[in-house]
Amino acid sequence: MSTTTPRATRQSNDTPGAVRRFLGENGALAGLVVLVVVLALMSGDFLTVTNLLNVGVQAAVTAILAFGVTFVIVTGGIDLSVGAVAALSAVVLAWTATDHGVPWPIALVLAILVGIAAGLVNGLLITYGQLPPFIATLAMLGVARGLALVISDGSPIPLPSAVTHLGDTIGKYLPVPVLVMLAMGVLTAVILARTYSGRAMYAIGGNEEAARLSGIRVDRQKLATYALSGAFAAVAGVVLASRLASAQPQAANGYELDAIAAVVIGGASLAGGKGRAFGTLVGALILAVLRNGLNLLSVSAFWQQVVIGVVIALAVLLDTVRRRGLNLSSRKAWAGGIVALAAVVAIAVGVASTGDRSGSGVAGGAHKNIKIGLSVSTLNNPFFVQFRDGAQEEARKEGVSLTVQDAQNDASQQVNQVQNYSSQGMKAIVINPVDSDAAAPAVQAANRADIPVVAADRTVNKAKLAQFVASDNIAGGKDAAKALADSLGGHGKIVIIQGQPGTSASRERGQGFLAGIAQYPGIQVVAKQPADFDRTKGLDVMTNLLQSHPDVNGVFAENDEMALGAIKALGSKAGAQVKVVGFDGTPDGIKAVKDGTLTATVAQQPRLLGQMAVRSAVKAARGEKIDPTNAVPVKVATRANADQFTG
């Protein structure tokens, strides 16, 4: 009698083991599935075709960057420069094609070559300069970002129309960014699994000295690895620029951290010798799904950072556990589940803690079924906090549902938010653009979905707006010039502290101020330096300018936060020997005016701006006709009239 176990029985008995092995190899995939199921249960908008396509598009840039970083991490290195290299490559493409008439295919090749060159420099610094990868790539981050600003002069550059098609969709269901992402993923998998260089990367990451003794030219392979990372960063930069229809010198800021996180979440080891293209793709999708789901659930941007931070920290912690512990495959199987569970808990806490502070709370009213989405350029600025508060106040008054998201001065993130609003069935969208050009593709998508869009404070170029609600930044800049010139008696040396390079607010305020101050030939502008609309940076910049221009007697800062930083640097000179004029009319700015340290500020009335924007959005959602523009009065606040701006 035969004792051979039938094949079908063996396969059946081995099924649990096969499942365990599969989960052991794909723990991150299990985590992704858990996240998708939970978010689908929490939001009815999540599993729609439109939203899933949004997730794919939103994951594309991070995934392409992460594929390049995978090569580096497999060798045991790190690359912090990929975000800046992506921005530089896109700027080179737009600059050569748009400003210098180079045919776009040649400009595209030049952009890729710039990425490869940046990667080779990283590799040379690490292999022959003996710099740690962290230091070498951190230095390249600064160099690439600086070159992008120098080449573009701090302003976005339009892309050739042929290149912008990379951000389009073929038909209804084939987004080009997703196709590029998949192609780069396949290329990564082939290089790692089927080429000599790929096998050498694993060997170097596993034991560099052993790899060297076995005949592998380690230095040459590291050069190739960092060059690949730079090339992938360049491709990511082109895809990102195509989504924004322009090359932004500040684009992809911080994306290097997302790329590294995607690689580690996908199962790679920071110690080297381990990593796969599929795992990296899953890691990028986890981050995109998290951000998309948190947007749909109206979780505040502050809690979103907490959730993403928890997931990244756990992924790295589990990487350490995997390397130190026993029963490796079992730990890998649990890793994705633990990360997903932590993300679910963090999401629940974020949703519970957000409440009405996200703007989703609704008072009773005739329009309670109207949902409006608001994307603010940044909530790390008192001006826009007041703008949001005014918008929420008006939403409660009108009885509508208002969801607020913070773009954190990232044009790409804002595009994602507006796309998510479109898939959520919003009746109207209010956008305070990070950049007027970069917001256009998302607003155009809302136009195609027949969702009215109201722009606030800054307009959106090349898109249809139901209304533009704003004060005139250029006129305000001219008013600031007159206020400063009058306080100086028409004579003196002044410095200009600029906002974030590339933003329309900085450009327009600066343009208006320079036009206004040109009417006073006795006033000389001796220096202009950016401080990113930040008080601390305003303090540092003013401190440095005083070293080279100790005789300055006037300062114009393009917002109140930087003006307050300048006042701190000036000390007792502020308001006395040195006159300072700001912009925005924030509560702290008005207080400084009343104290006499700030000579004047151009008050834009941000709370009123938010109220007017939501009021117009409600009318547009109801199908009422509204004027294409709605002006918010701009006034110069001085010590004589400051009381009227209080509160």
URVENRA-V11483 format. One record per residue. N is the residue number from 0. RES is the residue in one small letter. PHI is phi in whole degrees, 0 to 359 (* if undefined). NEAR is the number of other ideal C-beta (glycine too) atoms within 8 Angstrom. D_FIRST is the distance of its C-alpha to the first C-alpha in Angstrom with 1 decimal. Layout:
BEGIN
N;RES;PHI;NEAR;D_FIRST
N;RES;PHI;NEAR;D_FIRST
END
This chain:
BEGIN
0;m;*;2;0.0
1;s;286;3;3.8
2;t;256;4;6.5
3;t;290;4;9.2
4;t;285;7;11.8
5;p;305;6;13.3
6;r;300;6;16.7
7;a;298;6;18.7
8;t;293;8;17.4
9;r;299;9;18.3
10;q;295;8;21.7
11;s;294;7;22.3
12;n;293;7;21.7
13;d;272;8;23.8
14;t;302;8;26.7
15;p;301;6;28.7
16;g;294;7;28.5
17;a;295;8;29.7
18;v;297;8;32.5
19;r;298;11;33.5
20;r;296;9;33.6
21;f;297;8;35.7
22;l;294;12;38.1
23;g;297;11;38.3
24;e;277;8;39.5
25;n;226;12;41.7
26;g;300;15;43.2
27;a;296;16;46.5
28;l;296;9;45.0
29;a;299;13;43.7
30;g;297;17;47.2
31;l;296;14;48.7
32;v;298;8;46.6
33;v;300;13;47.7
34;l;299;15;51.3
35;v;299;11;51.1
36;v;297;8;49.7
37;v;296;11;52.3
38;l;292;14;55.2
39;a;295;9;54.2
40;l;287;5;54.4
41;m;275;10;57.7
42;s;223;9;59.4
43;g;289;3;59.2
44;d;272;9;60.7
45;f;289;13;57.9
46;l;271;6;55.2
47;t;283;8;57.7
48;v;299;6;57.3
49;t;300;8;60.7
50;n;289;15;60.0
51;l;295;9;56.7
52;l;294;12;58.5
53;n;301;13;61.1
54;v;300;12;58.5
55;g;298;13;57.2
56;v;296;12;60.8
57;q;290;11;61.7
58;a;276;13;58.8
59;a;300;14;59.5
60;v;296;15;62.3
61;t;299;14;60.6
62;a;295;16;57.3
63;i;296;15;59.0
64;l;301;19;60.9
65;a;293;17;57.7
66;f;301;16;55.8
67;g;295;18;58.6
68;v;293;17;58.6
69;t;302;16;54.9
70;f;304;15;55.6
71;v;293;14;58.1
72;i;293;18;56.1
73;v;300;15;53.0
74;t;278;13;55.5
75;g;90;10;56.6
76;g;258;12;59.9
77;i;210;10;61.6
78;d;225;14;63.8
79;l;269;10;66.4
80;s;263;16;68.4
81;v;297;19;66.3
82;g;296;15;68.1
83;a;292;16;71.5
84;v;295;18;70.4
85;a;300;19;69.1
86;a;296;19;72.6
87;l;298;17;74.4
88;s;298;16;72.4
89;a;296;17;73.1
90;v;296;14;76.8
91;v;298;13;77.0
92;l;302;19;75.5
93;a;292;18;77.9
94;w;295;13;80.9
95;t;288;12;80.6
96;a;280;15;79.8
97;t;273;10;82.2
98;d;276;8;85.0
99;h;237;7;85.1
100;g;69;4;83.9
101;v;288;9;81.0
102;p;307;6;78.6
103;w;299;11;75.7
104;p;298;6;73.0
105;i;292;9;74.9
106;a;298;15;75.5
107;l;295;11;71.7
108;v;297;8;71.0
109;l;299;12;73.7
110;a;297;15;72.1
111;i;294;12;68.7
112;l;297;8;70.6
113;v;298;13;72.3
114;g;298;19;69.0
115;i;297;12;67.7
116;a;298;9;71.0
117;a;297;15;70.8
118;g;295;16;67.3
119;l;296;12;68.4
120;v;298;9;71.3
121;n;304;17;68.9
122;g;298;14;66.7
123;l;295;10;69.8
124;l;297;12;71.1
125;i;280;14;67.8
126;t;278;11;67.0
127;y;263;6;70.5
128;g;275;8;72.5
129;q;60;5;70.0
130;l;276;9;70.4
131;p;299;6;67.6
132;p;306;12;65.8
133;f;300;8;67.0
134;i;289;8;70.7
135;a;298;13;70.5
136;t;284;13;69.0
137;l;295;10;71.2
138;a;296;10;74.2
139;m;296;16;72.9
140;l;304;13;72.5
141;g;294;9;76.2
142;v;296;9;77.3
143;a;295;14;75.3
144;r;295;14;76.4
145;g;296;8;80.0
146;l;296;9;80.0
147;a;299;14;78.7
148;l;290;13;81.6
149;v;295;7;84.1
150;i;296;11;83.0
151;s;271;15;83.0
152;d;58;6;86.0
153;g;77;9;84.0
154;s;241;9;83.8
155;p;298;13;80.9
156;i;241;12;81.0
157;p;299;9;79.9
158;l;269;16;77.0
159;p;301;11;77.4
160;s;302;6;76.1
161;a;297;6;73.5
162;v;282;14;71.8
163;t;297;11;72.0
164;h;295;9;69.6
165;l;296;11;66.8
166;g;265;12;67.2
167;d;272;8;66.9
168;t;240;9;64.2
169;i;276;7;63.0
170;g;68;5;63.1
171;k;252;4;62.3
172;y;230;6;58.9
173;l;231;9;58.9
174;p;294;12;61.0
175;v;300;13;61.8
176;p;304;15;61.5
177;v;292;12;57.9
178;l;296;10;57.2
179;v;296;13;59.0
180;m;301;15;57.0
181;l;295;8;53.7
182;a;297;8;54.9
183;m;292;13;55.9
184;g;293;14;52.6
185;v;297;9;50.7
186;l;299;9;53.1
187;t;298;14;52.5
188;a;298;11;48.8
189;v;295;9;49.1
190;i;299;12;51.6
191;l;289;16;49.5
192;a;262;7;46.1
193;r;238;6;47.1
194;t;237;9;50.3
195;y;298;5;51.5
196;s;299;10;53.9
197;g;297;11;51.2
198;r;296;8;49.1
199;a;294;11;52.4
200;m;300;14;53.2
201;y;297;12;49.9
202;a;295;13;50.6
203;i;296;15;54.2
204;g;292;15;53.2
205;g;288;9;50.6
206;n;196;7;52.9
207;e;298;9;56.1
208;e;293;6;57.0
209;a;296;9;53.6
210;a;298;13;53.8
211;r;296;8;57.3
212;l;292;6;56.2
213;s;277;7;53.3
214;g;104;4;55.9
215;i;284;10;56.1
216;r;280;6;59.7
217;v;299;11;59.6
218;d;299;8;63.1
219;r;296;7;62.7
220;q;293;14;59.4
221;k;293;14;61.1
222;l;300;12;64.0
223;a;296;10;61.5
224;t;296;15;59.8
225;y;289;16;63.0
226;a;295;12;64.2
227;l;298;12;61.1
228;s;300;16;61.8
229;g;295;19;65.4
230;a;296;13;64.4
231;f;295;17;62.0
232;a;297;19;64.8
233;a;297;16;67.1
234;v;298;13;64.8
235;a;299;16;64.4
236;g;297;19;68.2
237;v;294;15;68.7
238;v;296;16;66.3
239;l;297;14;68.0
240;a;297;17;71.4
241;s;293;15;70.4
242;r;292;13;69.4
243;l;266;17;72.8
244;a;61;14;74.7
245;s;196;13;76.5
246;a;268;15;76.0
247;q;257;14;76.7
248;p;297;16;77.7
249;q;260;13;76.3
250;a;293;15;73.0
251;a;61;16;69.6
252;n;290;9;71.3
253;g;87;8;68.6
254;y;292;14;65.8
255;e;299;16;64.7
256;l;289;8;63.6
257;d;297;13;61.5
258;a;296;15;59.9
259;i;297;12;59.0
260;a;299;14;57.7
261;a;299;17;55.5
262;v;295;16;53.9
263;v;289;16;53.3
264;i;300;16;52.0
265;g;285;17;49.6
266;g;109;13;48.0
267;a;286;15;50.1
268;s;252;13;51.3
269;l;294;9;55.1
270;a;280;8;54.3
271;g;98;13;53.0
272;g;82;11;49.9
273;k;210;10;48.2
274;g;156;13;48.7
275;r;221;11;47.5
276;a;296;12;49.4
277;f;296;10;47.2
278;g;298;14;47.7
279;t;298;19;51.4
280;l;300;13;51.5
281;v;296;14;49.8
282;g;300;18;52.3
283;a;295;15;55.2
284;l;293;12;53.9
285;i;300;17;53.7
286;l;296;16;57.3
287;a;293;13;58.4
288;v;296;13;56.5
289;l;301;15;58.1
290;r;296;12;61.6
291;n;297;15;61.2
292;g;297;14;59.8
293;l;294;13;62.6
294;n;298;12;65.2
295;l;296;13;63.8
296;l;274;12;63.9
297;s;62;12;67.5
298;v;286;13;66.7
299;s;296;12;69.8
300;a;299;9;69.7
301;f;293;8;70.3
302;w;289;14;67.1
303;q;300;13;65.2
304;q;297;8;66.0
305;v;297;10;64.7
306;v;298;15;61.4
307;i;298;12;60.9
308;g;298;8;62.0
309;v;298;11;59.4
310;v;296;17;56.6
311;i;295;12;57.7
312;a;299;8;58.2
313;l;293;11;54.8
314;a;298;14;53.2
315;v;292;10;54.9
316;l;299;8;54.1
317;l;291;12;50.4
318;d;298;12;50.6
319;t;296;8;52.1
320;v;298;9;49.4
321;r;299;12;46.6
322;r;284;8;48.2
323;r;262;5;48.7
324;g;272;8;45.8
325;l;260;3;42.1
326;n;51;6;39.0
327;l;302;8;40.7
328;s;297;10;38.4
329;s;296;9;38.5
330;r;295;12;42.3
331;k;296;13;42.5
332;a;295;13;40.5
333;w;281;9;43.0
334;a;302;15;46.1
335;g;298;16;46.5
336;g;296;12;46.0
337;i;294;11;48.6
338;v;299;16;51.1
339;a;296;14;50.6
340;l;298;9;51.1
341;a;298;11;54.2
342;a;295;15;55.6
343;v;297;11;55.0
344;v;299;8;56.8
345;a;296;13;59.6
346;i;299;17;59.9
347;a;299;8;60.2
348;v;297;9;62.9
349;g;297;16;64.7
350;v;297;11;64.8
351;a;293;7;65.9
352;s;275;7;68.6
353;t;284;12;70.0
354;g;53;8;71.3
355;d;289;7;74.6
356;r;294;6;75.2
357;s;279;11;73.1
358;g;91;14;75.4
359;s;272;11;72.8
360;g;293;7;74.7
361;v;231;11;76.6
362;a;274;7;79.7
363;g;295;5;80.4
364;g;174;10;82.2
365;a;287;4;82.5
366;h;243;11;80.1
367;k;295;10;77.2
368;n;271;4;74.7
369;i;275;13;75.9
370;k;252;11;73.7
371;i;235;18;75.4
372;g;255;15;73.8
373;l;236;17;76.0
374;s;247;14;75.1
375;v;260;13;77.5
376;s;301;13;78.0
377;t;197;11;77.9
378;l;255;11;78.4
379;n;265;6;79.3
380;n;206;10;82.9
381;p;304;11;85.2
382;f;300;12;86.6
383;f;281;13;83.2
384;v;296;9;82.5
385;q;296;13;85.7
386;f;302;16;84.7
387;r;298;14;81.4
388;d;300;10;83.2
389;g;296;15;85.6
390;a;296;17;82.9
391;q;295;13;81.0
392;e;300;11;84.3
393;e;291;13;85.0
394;a;297;14;81.5
395;r;295;10;82.0
396;k;296;8;85.4
397;e;279;12;84.0
398;g;74;11;81.0
399;v;245;15;78.4
400;s;270;10;75.1
401;l;241;13;75.6
402;t;255;15;72.8
403;v;247;13;74.0
404;q;231;11;72.2
405;d;259;11;73.5
406;a;280;14;73.0
407;q;54;9;74.0
408;n;58;10;76.2
409;d;245;10;73.1
410;a;299;15;73.7
411;s;295;13;70.1
412;q;296;9;69.1
413;q;293;17;71.8
414;v;302;14;70.5
415;n;300;14;67.1
416;q;297;14;68.8
417;v;293;17;70.7
418;q;297;13;67.7
419;n;296;13;65.9
420;y;300;14;68.9
421;s;297;14;68.7
422;s;280;11;65.1
423;q;273;12;66.0
424;g;78;6;68.4
425;m;297;12;71.5
426;k;277;9;74.7
427;a;199;16;76.7
428;i;231;18;76.3
429;v;249;16;78.8
430;i;234;16;78.5
431;n;253;13;80.5
432;p;295;15;79.4
433;v;295;12;78.6
434;d;216;15;79.9
435;s;294;11;81.6
436;d;280;12;79.8
437;a;293;17;76.4
438;a;283;18;76.2
439;a;303;13;76.9
440;p;301;12;73.3
441;a;291;15;72.1
442;v;292;17;75.3
443;q;298;11;74.9
444;a;296;11;71.4
445;a;295;13;72.9
446;n;301;11;75.6
447;r;295;6;72.9
448;a;271;7;71.4
449;d;60;5;75.0
450;i;258;12;75.1
451;p;294;11;78.7
452;v;237;16;79.1
453;v;250;17;82.0
454;a;264;18;82.7
455;a;236;13;84.5
456;d;74;12;86.7
457;r;229;13;85.4
458;t;277;10;84.9
459;v;240;14;82.0
460;n;279;7;82.8
461;k;58;7;81.7
462;a;210;11;80.2
463;k;273;7;81.6
464;l;245;12;82.8
465;a;292;11;83.9
466;q;195;13;86.3
467;f;245;10;87.2
468;v;254;14;88.5
469;a;193;14;90.1
470;s;267;13;93.1
471;d;273;8;94.5
472;n;297;12;93.3
473;i;293;11;95.8
474;a;297;10;98.7
475;g;297;15;97.6
476;g;297;19;97.6
477;k;294;12;101.2
478;d;297;12;102.2
479;a;295;19;100.8
480;a;298;17;102.8
481;k;295;10;105.9
482;a;298;14;105.4
483;l;290;16;104.8
484;a;298;13;107.8
485;d;297;8;110.1
486;s;291;11;109.2
487;l;264;13;110.0
488;g;70;6;113.2
489;g;82;8;111.9
490;h;220;6;111.7
491;g;150;10;109.0
492;k;248;11;105.9
493;i;231;16;102.6
494;v;238;16;98.8
495;i;244;14;96.1
496;i;258;16;92.8
497;q;272;11;90.3
498;g;278;15;87.2
499;q;290;10;83.7
500;p;303;13;84.0
501;g;94;14;82.9
502;t;278;12;83.3
503;s;295;11;85.7
504;a;299;12;87.4
505;s;294;16;88.4
506;r;298;10;89.5
507;e;290;11;91.6
508;r;295;16;93.2
509;g;294;14;94.0
510;q;298;10;95.4
511;g;295;16;97.6
512;f;295;15;98.9
513;l;296;11;99.7
514;a;295;11;101.5
515;g;288;14;103.5
516;i;287;14;104.4
517;a;295;6;105.6
518;q;283;6;108.6
519;y;237;9;109.7
520;p;296;3;110.7
521;g;279;6;111.7
522;i;253;14;108.1
523;q;246;6;105.9
524;v;276;10;102.0
525;v;265;8;101.3
526;a;197;10;97.5
527;k;224;7;94.4
528;q;218;11;91.1
529;p;278;11;88.0
530;a;224;15;86.7
531;d;59;8;84.0
532;f;62;11;85.7
533;d;247;10;84.8
534;r;294;9;87.3
535;t;297;7;86.0
536;k;292;11;86.0
537;g;298;18;89.5
538;l;298;12;90.7
539;d;294;11;89.3
540;v;296;15;90.7
541;m;294;16;94.1
542;t;300;9;94.2
543;n;291;9;93.5
544;l;295;12;96.1
545;l;293;11;98.7
546;q;290;7;98.4
547;s;267;7;99.2
548;h;224;11;101.6
549;p;292;6;103.4
550;d;265;5;106.2
551;v;294;14;104.1
552;n;230;10;105.7
553;g;206;16;103.4
554;v;223;16;99.7
555;f;244;15;97.9
556;a;248;17;94.3
557;e;284;15;92.2
558;n;205;14;90.9
559;d;292;18;92.1
560;e;300;15;89.2
561;m;292;19;90.3
562;a;297;20;93.9
563;l;293;15;93.3
564;g;296;19;91.6
565;a;297;17;94.6
566;i;300;13;96.9
567;k;298;9;95.1
568;a;291;12;95.6
569;l;284;13;99.3
570;g;63;6;100.0
571;s;291;5;103.6
572;k;286;7;104.4
573;a;297;12;102.4
574;g;85;11;104.7
575;a;252;6;107.8
576;q;289;4;108.0
577;v;239;12;104.8
578;k;270;11;104.3
579;v;237;17;100.7
580;v;238;18;99.6
581;g;248;17;96.1
582;f;207;15;94.3
583;d;131;15;92.4
584;g;73;14;94.4
585;t;288;13;91.7
586;p;305;8;92.7
587;d;294;10;92.8
588;g;294;16;94.8
589;i;297;15;97.3
590;k;298;8;97.7
591;a;294;15;98.4
592;v;296;15;101.0
593;k;294;9;102.7
594;d;283;8;102.7
595;g;92;7;104.4
596;t;277;8;101.8
597;l;256;18;100.5
598;t;295;11;103.4
599;a;196;14;101.7
600;t;215;18;98.4
601;v;278;18;97.6
602;a;273;12;96.2
603;q;262;14;93.7
604;q;57;11;93.0
605;p;297;14;89.2
606;r;297;11;88.7
607;l;296;9;90.8
608;l;301;17;88.8
609;g;296;18;85.5
610;q;298;12;87.2
611;m;294;12;88.5
612;a;295;14;85.2
613;v;291;18;83.2
614;r;301;10;86.1
615;s;291;14;86.0
616;a;297;15;82.2
617;v;297;14;82.3
618;k;297;9;85.0
619;a;295;14;82.9
620;a;295;13;79.8
621;r;276;8;81.9
622;g;85;4;83.0
623;e;281;6;86.6
624;k;280;2;88.6
625;i;229;10;89.5
626;d;293;5;91.6
627;p;294;6;89.8
628;t;230;7;91.4
629;n;216;11;92.3
630;a;271;7;94.3
631;v;264;12;94.2
632;p;300;6;97.6
633;v;251;12;97.9
634;k;226;10;100.6
635;v;267;12;101.7
636;a;269;14;101.6
637;t;237;10;104.4
638;r;298;7;105.8
639;a;288;4;108.4
640;n;238;9;105.9
641;a;299;12;102.7
642;d;300;6;103.0
643;q;288;5;102.2
644;f;262;10;98.7
645;t;290;7;97.7
646;g;80;1;94.8
END
